[in-house]
Amino acid sequence: MEREDWNQRYAAQEFVWTVDANRFLIAETENLAPGTALDLGTGEGRNAVWLAERGWTVHALDFSDVALDKGKRLAAARNVDGRVHFVEVDLRRYSHAGPRFDLVALIYLQMPQSELEPIIEQAAKAVAPGGTFLLVAHDSMNLAHGFGGPKNPAMLYTAEDVVAALGNELVIEKAGRVDRPVKTADGTQVAIDCLVRATRPL
């Protein structure tokens, strides 16, 4: 999907993904000391705002200006608009330059491998010494065995794919599949995600 496709999807007044932070982001970062964070593919900013509420200073990047406007409204409503800097950028053309970050997060950035790998490489470069890289996405196995997520297999990937794209840039701490319960009208379903957490040594 291109920028205008996402703008149309985000055009509704209500939030597409809710305003609650991703459960894995919460679990993997709640014990980290707040610092600087880079949220790549922030969408409507729910994760960036949650981090800012906990003392992080966040750079939140996305190519949908409509989504970023909603993120700015959410940040203002939560009184953290001074701690989240929303930036409109197409991650397919993103090249990291400047200071590194204590946390770099990619939460459900679903795109073909050929486009994803360069983004992961740039994300890894953005991790500061002692910093953390965190990626959560719909796993390839979810298409046949899980609930929700993209139906195009080209938009799905695995933890192993992410680790390969990282190369030797970071030290892998976690890499594998995780189950995510999803409440529906028919009861609780299970989505299958991939999760990779890595660090840059001091």
C-alpha positions in Angstrom: 0.0 0.0 0.0 1.2 3.5 -0.9 1.0 6.7 1.1 -2.5 7.7 -0.2 -3.9 4.2 0.5 -2.8 4.5 4.1 -4.1 8.1 4.3 -7.5 6.8 3.2 -7.4 4.0 5.8 -6.5 6.4 8.6 -9.0 9.0 7.5 -11.7 7.9 9.9 -12.0 9.9 13.2 -11.5 6.8 15.3 -8.2 5.1 15.7 -7.6 2.1 13.4 -5.5 0.1 15.9 -6.8 1.6 19.2 -4.8 3.9 21.3 -3.2 1.2 23.5 0.4 0.3 23.1 1.4 -3.1 21.7 1.6 -5.7 24.5 5.1 -6.9 23.4 6.5 -3.4 23.3 5.3 -2.9 26.9 6.7 -6.2 28.1 10.1 -5.7 26.4 10.7 -2.1 27.4 9.0 -1.6 30.8 12.3 -2.4 32.6 14.4 -0.2 30.4 15.6 3.2 31.7 13.9 6.0 29.6 16.1 7.6 27.1 15.7 8.4 23.4 13.6 6.2 21.1 13.0 5.9 17.4 9.6 4.5 16.3 9.8 3.5 12.7 6.4 3.1 11.0 4.6 4.8 14.0 1.2 5.0 12.3 -1.2 6.8 14.6 1.5 7.0 17.3 0.1 4.8 20.0 3.4 3.2 20.9 5.3 6.5 20.7 2.9 8.2 23.0 3.0 5.3 25.5 6.8 5.6 25.6 6.7 9.3 26.0 4.3 8.9 28.9 7.0 6.9 30.6 9.7 9.5 30.1 11.1 8.6 26.7 11.9 11.3 24.1 10.6 9.8 20.9 11.1 10.4 17.2 8.1 8.9 15.4 8.4 8.3 11.6 5.7 7.4 9.1 4.8 8.4 5.5 1.1 8.9 6.2 0.5 12.6 7.2 -3.1 11.7 8.2 -1.8 9.1 10.7 0.8 11.5 12.0 -1.8 14.2 12.6 -3.8 11.7 14.7 -0.7 10.9 16.6 -0.1 14.5 17.3 -3.6 14.8 18.6 -3.2 11.8 20.8 0.1 13.1 22.2 -1.5 16.4 23.0 -4.4 14.7 24.7 -2.0 12.7 26.8 0.1 15.8 27.6 3.3 14.5 26.0 3.3 16.4 22.8 6.6 18.0 23.8 8.2 14.5 24.1 7.2 13.1 20.7 8.5 14.5 17.4 6.5 13.3 14.5 8.3 13.2 11.2 6.8 12.4 7.8 9.2 10.2 5.8 8.9 7.2 3.5 11.0 4.5 5.2 11.8 2.9 1.9 14.0 6.0 1.3 15.2 6.4 5.0 18.9 6.6 5.6 19.9 7.0 9.3 22.1 10.0 10.0 22.8 11.8 13.2 22.6 10.6 16.8 21.8 7.1 17.7 18.9 6.0 19.9 18.5 4.0 23.1 15.6 2.2 21.7 14.7 1.6 18.0 11.2 0.0 17.5 9.5 -1.5 14.4 6.0 -2.6 15.3 4.0 -4.4 12.6 5.9 -2.9 9.7 4.7 -5.3 7.0 6.3 -5.0 3.6 8.0 -7.2 1.0 11.5 -8.5 2.0 13.2 -6.5 -0.7 11.9 -3.3 0.9 12.1 -4.4 4.5 15.7 -5.5 4.6 17.2 -2.1 3.9 14.9 -0.5 6.6 16.1 -3.1 9.2 19.7 -2.4 8.3 19.1 1.4 8.8 17.3 0.7 12.1 20.2 -1.4 13.4 22.6 1.4 12.6 20.4 3.8 14.6 20.8 1.8 17.9 23.2 3.5 20.3 25.8 1.6 22.3 23.9 -0.2 25.1 20.7 0.4 23.2 17.9 -1.9 22.2 16.4 -3.0 18.9 12.8 -4.3 19.0 10.8 -5.7 16.1 7.3 -7.2 16.3 5.4 -8.3 13.2 2.8 -10.7 11.9 4.7 -14.0 11.3 4.6 -15.9 8.1 2.9 -18.8 9.9 0.0 -16.6 10.9 -1.5 -16.8 7.4 -2.4 -20.4 7.7 -2.5 -21.0 11.4 -3.2 -17.6 13.1 -5.8 -14.9 13.3 -5.9 -11.6 11.3 -3.0 -9.9 9.7 -2.1 -9.4 6.1 -3.4 -12.0 3.6 -0.6 -11.5 1.2 2.3 -13.9 2.1 4.8 -11.4 0.6 4.0 -9.0 3.4 4.8 -11.6 6.2 8.1 -12.7 7.5 9.8 -14.5 10.3 12.3 -13.8 13.1 14.9 -15.7 11.2 14.4 -13.3 8.2 14.9 -10.3 10.6 18.1 -11.8 12.2 19.5 -12.4 8.7 18.9 -8.8 7.7 20.5 -7.6 10.9 23.7 -9.4 10.1 26.4 -8.9 12.7 25.3 -5.4 13.6 23.7 -6.2 16.9 23.7 -9.0 19.5 20.5 -11.0 19.4 18.7 -11.5 22.7 15.4 -13.0 21.5 14.2 -14.2 18.2 11.2 -16.4 17.6 7.4 -16.7 17.4 5.0 -15.4 20.0 1.3 -15.9 20.4 -1.0 -12.9 20.8 -4.6 -13.5 22.0 -7.2 -11.4 20.2 -10.7 -10.9 21.5 -13.4 -11.2 18.9 -17.2 -11.5 18.9 -16.8 -15.3 18.6 -14.4 -15.5 21.5 -10.6 -15.3 21.8 -8.5 -16.1 18.7 -4.7 -16.4 18.6 -2.5 -14.4 16.2 1.1 -15.6 15.6 3.7 -12.8 15.6 7.5 -12.8 15.3 9.6 -10.9 17.8 13.2 -10.0 17.7 15.1 -8.1 20.4 18.7 -7.2 20.1 21.2 -4.9 21.7 24.4 -3.0 20.7 27.2 -3.7 23.2 28.6 -0.8 25.1 
